[in-house]
């Protein structure tokens, strides 16, 4: 039996009668029943009479199905139902069936853009952002052609832009993601009486790309606007506010305002405990972020307690090899290093690196952050060679993933230059420090703590270089990381010490960078 892919769902005869003729197609199934009765009469003369009687029934059974726009709309609604229920594969098949009908229908049904948008969201949820981008770009083209300036059409256009931005961000294309989120916010702000929670979500996403691109002040403004809108439209106790408070806290840390960040994290944690309960894993990432802020304030015992608590929740709920566990281990390693417990810090950071390598893919910024922290710890342990190797791996990854002038790249360049100076390469160190200062001034401003520190180190180095045989050493604070994630306390994997361990780490990171470069 062949299936006409241009046909949609079956409908009853009553429903078919109520539909427009262009929305329905009728097929007929035939059934023929014959009954035959034959008699033969022989006469004495030898003649015979043959009598044949035939009677039968011819039945026609109509079958009605949706076609055209009605079929596309019906399939889209069914796919959306499957999406909400979490049956992604069924939703994808239904979307593809709808698109097959849409492509054969003239003019193209308005639900085509909706279906492409849903298919893109499905691929994004299934962690295939490349496919999501293709679907969402097609949806965007369709919706831009259909938008006439009305509120409904504009909101749909903004929705596609936001989802496309998320797909670009998942793909590591932060500039493209930022452009999409900017356009989405602009579209929504032009809609009179726009839903505050929708605009808040778009502003929250825009804040995320500002963070990724090294624009913390712009990110702070976006998060504050989003928080105000969410509190007004959803209420102050809504769980969505905890997410915004978390990200606002991370940005405030970047802006060297850790005390304000602590306040944000505490508010987020209070919301999560009220909504989910004290033992829910949702609060673990917030606890770890709170710990990182206390580390920045020099309150190391409080910081370690926060990270250990987060670690226990994550071990219990998501297991020891989850990416959230790596983030918490990373933060715990930094806190331990700040307390002078370098050996314990190395074990935590090494464990975090191993988990990152298995969960986030090659040449990821999280791997670079952990390598950077390992470099700082080895510096504190007076082991400049492994420190230099770790910073080299972190710098290479950050140049590839974030760009050579990103503020985090500049921070790693700064620390690598200090290690290079301690190894006797003052001339190259001065050049790298100058490049770091230029990037930090552009990205964070001339008064940011990182900028001031890099400039002071550069001036000290130049003064030292002008004095023959002088010695110079400076130890900037360890880099903190406030990524909303978490970690786990598993038994640390045994590692060799010093240069041998660092060489193995950097070799793995360099190999991952090469994979990423070939893929791009």
N, C-alpha and C positions, 0 to 999 in steps of 0.2 A: 504494500500500500504506500503510495507516494504522499508526501506531506507538502502542501502548498505553503511555502514560507511566507507568502504575502498575506496569509490569513492569521487572524488573531484568535481570541478566545471564542468558544462556542456560546451561543445565546439561544434562548427559547423562542418559539414562534411568536409568542405574545410580545417578547422584547424586540424581536425583529420588526414586527409591525409598527412598533412605536418609534423605531429608528428611521433616520433619513436614509433614502435609498443608497446614497453614496457611502454610508457607514457600514453596510451589511452586504454579504454575499451569500447566495443560496446555492447549494448543491443538492442533487437528488440521488438517493440510493434506490435502485430498482429491484423488485422481487417478483418473479413470475412463477406461478404454480399451475401445472396442467394435470388434468385427469382425463384419461383416454379409455373408452369402453368399446370393444369390438365384438361383434357377433356375426356368425355365418350360418345361413339357412340353406339346406340342401333340399332340392325338390326331386320328385320321382322321375322327372324328365332328365335328370342329370344336371340341371342348371343349379346355380348357387347364387345366393344374394349375400353380399358382404356389407355389413352396416358398421360404420365407424362414427362414434360420438365423442366429441372433444369439448371439454369445458375447462375453464381456468380463471385465475385471478391475477391481475396485474396491479401491483402495489408500488406507489411512489412515496418514499419517505424523505421529506426535505430536511436538510441540515443547514443551519444558519451560523455564520461566523462573522466577527468584526473584521473590517478591512480599513486601510487608510489611517486617517487621524484617530479615529475611534479605537483602532487596534493598538496603535502606538501608545495612546493615553492609558489604555487598560493594562498593557504590559508594564508601562512605567510605574503605575500604582502598585502592581504586584511585585515588581522589583524593589520598590521602596519598602514595602511590607517585609520582604525577605531581608533587606539591609537592616532594618530596625530590629528584626528578630535575631540577627547575627549569622544568618545563613548566606555567607558571602558568595559561595559558588553558585547557588541557585539564583541569587540576585544578578550575578554577572551573566549567566546564561539568558535570563529574562531580558536584561538590557540589550544583549546582542540580538535577540529575536526582535525586539522593538526597533532597533536600528536598521535591521534588514528590511523591515516593512517601511520604515521612514524613508530609506534611500530609494525605494521603488514608488514612492508617493509624490505626486506633484499637485500643488506646491508642497514643500516640505512642512510637515506638521510642527507646530510651535513647541510640542513636547520633545522634539529632537534634542534641543539644547539641554533640557532638564535631564534627559536620559544620559547624554554624554557627561554631564556634570556628575551624576550619580555614579556612573562607571568610573570616572576619575577618582571620586572619593573612595570607591571600593578598592581600587588598586593602591591608593595611598594607605588605606587601613591594612592592606595585605603586604605592606612594606615593599612595593614595587613602584617607587616614585617616578622612574623613567616612563613607564606606561601611563601613570597618572598624569604627568605633564602633557603627554600627547593628547589624551582624552580631554583634559581641561582646556588646553589651547584651542581645540576644535569647538568645545562648548562655548568658550569665550567669543570666538568668531561668530558663531550662530547667534548668541545672545546680544552681541553688539549690533548685529543686523536687525534684530527684532525689537530692541529697546526704542521706545518712542518718547521717552521722557517721563512716563508715568512712574508712580512710586513702586508698584509691584515689579515692573521690568527693571527698574534701577536697583532694587534690592536683590533681585536674582543675579544681575550683573556683578554686584558687589560680592555676593556669595561665591560666585565662580572665581573672582579675582583673589579672594581670601584663601580659598582651597588651593588654587594654583600657586599662590605664594607659599603655602605650607609644603606643597610638593617640591617646589624649587629649593626650599630650605632643607627638606629631607634629602635632596640630591646634592647638597653642599653648594648650591648656586645662590649665595646670599644677596648679591646685588639684584638679581632678577626677582628674588623673593621680596626684597624691600620695595622694588618698583610696584609689584602687584599689590602689596599691602597699602602703600601710599595711595594708589588709585582707588582701592576699595574704600578707604576712609573718606577720600574726597567725594566719591559717589554718594556715600551714606550721609555725609554732612549736608549735602544739597537736598535731601529728602525732608520735606516738612513733616514734623511729628514722627520722626524715625524712632523705632524701638531702641531705648537706651541700652539694653543688654546686647543688642546686635552691634551697635556702634562701639560699645565697650570691648567686645570680642575682637573687632577689627583693630582698635587702638592697641589692645594687648599684643596682637600678632605683630603690629608695626613696631612696638617697643622691643619685641624679640629680635627683629632684624637690625634695629639700631644697636642693640647689644652685640650681636654677632659681627657687625661692621665696625665696632669700636667707637660708638657714639653714645656714651653713657648718659650724658646730660639730656640728649633728645629722648633716649629711652625712659629716663625718669619722668619727663613731662608726659609721655604717652601712658605710662603705667598709672600716674596720678590721676589723669583724666579718666582712664578706664575704671579705676577704683571708685571714683566719685559717681560715675554713671551706674556702675553695678550696685553700689550701696543704695542708690536712689530707686533703681528699678527692681532689684531682687531682694533687697534687705541686707543689713549689715552682717547677718549670720549665715549668709549663703556660702556654700563651699567654694564657689567660683572666686569669691573675694580672697580666700586663702592663697589661691594660685597667684593672683595679682600681688598680694602682699609679699609673697615669697620672691617673686621676680623683682619687685621694687626694692626689697632688701638687698638682693644681689647687686643691683645697680648702685645703690647707696654705698656698698662696700667698694665698688670700683671707683667711686667718687671720694673715697677716703672719709666716709661718714659712717663708721661702724656702729656708733651708739644708736643712731637713727635706724640702722639696719636691724639691730637687736629688737627694737620696738616693733618693726614690721614682722619679724619672724615670730615674736611672741604673740602678736595678734593672729597670725596665720595658724599657729599651733592651737590657740584657744578655740578658733572656729573648727578646726579638724577634730579636736577632742570632743567637742560638743556634738558634732554631726556624726562622727564615726566611732567614737569611744577612745579611751586612753591607750588601748592595746592594738589599735588598728595600724597597719603598715603605712597608711597615708601620712601619718605624722612623722615618719622616720626621716624623710628627706628634709623636712623643716627643722627637725632636731639637729641634723648634720649641718645645715646651713647656719643655724643659730650657733653651733659650735665654732664654725669658721669665723663668724663675727667676733666671738669672744676671743679667739686666737688673735685676731687683728687688734683687739683692745689690750692684749697682753694678759688676759685672764685665762691662763692655760689650763688650770685644773678644771674650771667650769667647762671649758671647751672639750677636754678629753671626756668628761662625764657625759656631755651631750652626744658625742660621737659613739661612745660605747653603748649608750642606750639605743641610739638609732641602729647600730650594728646588730644588737640583739633582736630587735623587731624584724629587721630584714632577713636575718638568718632563719628566723622562725617562719616567716611568711613567703619569701621568694626564693630561698635557697642560697647556697654559698657562692654560686658562679654567676649571679645576676649582675647586670651592669650597674644597678643602683648600689650594690654592695661595693663595687669598685670605687664609686664616687665617695662613699663614706670612708672607705679605707684610705683613699687619697687625702681626704680632709683630716682623718685621724693621724696619718703620717706627718702631715704638716704641724699639727698640734703637738705631737710628741717631740718633733724636732725643735719646736720653740721652747719646750721644757728641757732641752739638752739631752734627750734620750735618742741619740742618733741611730744606734743599732736597731732599736725597736721601730723607729721611723722607716729605716731602709726596708725592713721586713714587710711593713704595711704597704709601702709604695711599690715594692716588687710584686706583692700579691695583687695590688690594684692593676699594675701593668699587665700581668698575665690574664686577668679577667677582661680588661679592655681589648686586648689582642684577639680574644675569642668572641667578643660580643659586638664591637662597634665597627669592625672592618679596618682596612688598611689606612694608614696615614690620617688618623682621626685627631681632631684637636684635643680630645681627652687624653690620648696617649702622649701628646706633646706636653700637656700640663703635668702629667705624672713624671715624665722624663725631666722636665724643668725642676720639679720639686726634688727629685733624686739628685740632680746637680747641686742644688743648694745644700742638701744634707751632706753630700760628700765634701763640699767646701767646709762645712762646719766640722767635719771629721778630719780636716787637714789632709785631704786626698785630692789634690788638684787634677791629676790625670783622669781618673774616672769622672770627676765633675765636668771636665772639659768635654769628654765624650758624650755625657748625658745632655749637656747643653747643645752640643752640635746636632744630636738627633732631634731634640725638641725644636731647634731653630729651623732645621730643614723641613720638618713636618709643618710648622707654622707658616713658613714662607709659601709652601704649596697650598695649604688649606685656607689660610687667612689672608695671605698677601704679605709682601716684604715690609710694608710700612704700617701694618696693624699694630695697635698699642701693645698687644700681648707678644707679638713678634719682637717689637722693640725692647720689651722687658727682658726677653730671653737673650737678645743680642747684647744688652747691657751686662747681664750676669756672665755671659760667655766671655765678654771682653775683660771683665775683672779677673776671671780665671786665667785667661791668656796673658794678662799682665803679670800675674803671680808666677807664670811659667817662663817669664822673661821676654815675651813678645810685646813690648810696650808700644811700638809704632803701630802695629795692626790694631792693638787694643784701643788706642786713641781714635783711630779712624772709625772703628765699630761703635765706640761710645758717641762720637759725633753724629753718626747715622741714627743711633737710638734716640738721642736728644731731639733731633729734627722730627722724627716720627712721633715722639711723645708730645712735643709741643703742638703738632698738628692735630693729633687725635684726642689728647686729654687736656690740653691747655698748658700755659707756662707755670701755673701755680699748683698743679696736681703734685702729690707727694712723689710719684714715680719720676716725674719730669725734674723736680727740684733735686732729687737724689742723683739722677743720672748726670745732671749738669754739674753738681758739686763733685762727683767722682771724676768727671772729665777735667775740671779745673785742677783738682788735686793731682791727677796724673800728669797733666802738662807741667805743673810746678815741679813735680818730682823728676820728670824727664829733663828739666833744665838744670838739675843739680846732679853732677856726676856721681855714679855708684849709689844713688839714693835708693832707699827701699820704700815701697808704697803698697799698702794693702787696705782695702775697704771691704766691709761686709754688709751689703744691703740686706734688708729684711727678706725673709723667705716670701715667695709669692703665695698668696692665698687663692683659693678657688671657691667660688660661691655658686656653682652650678646646682640648680635644684635637683639633686639626686641623692643616693645614699650608699652605704657599704656594709660589710659583714666582718665579723671577727672569727675567722677560721684559723686553724693552726698554720702559722707562716710556713711557706715552702722553703726548705733549706736552700741556701744560696752560698756561693763562694763570696769572699770579701773583696772590696776594693776594685781594682782595675779589671780583674777577670769578669766579675759580675756586670760591671758597667759596659764592658766591651760586648758582652752577649746581648744586653738590652739594646744598645745602639745598633748593633748589627741587625737585629730583628726589625727595629724601627726603620732603618735605611732600606731594608728589603721591602717593607711595606710601602715606603714612599715610591720606590721604583715600580711596584705594581700599580699604584695609583697613577703615576705619570704615564705608564704605557696604556692604561685604560682610558686616560683622557686624550 
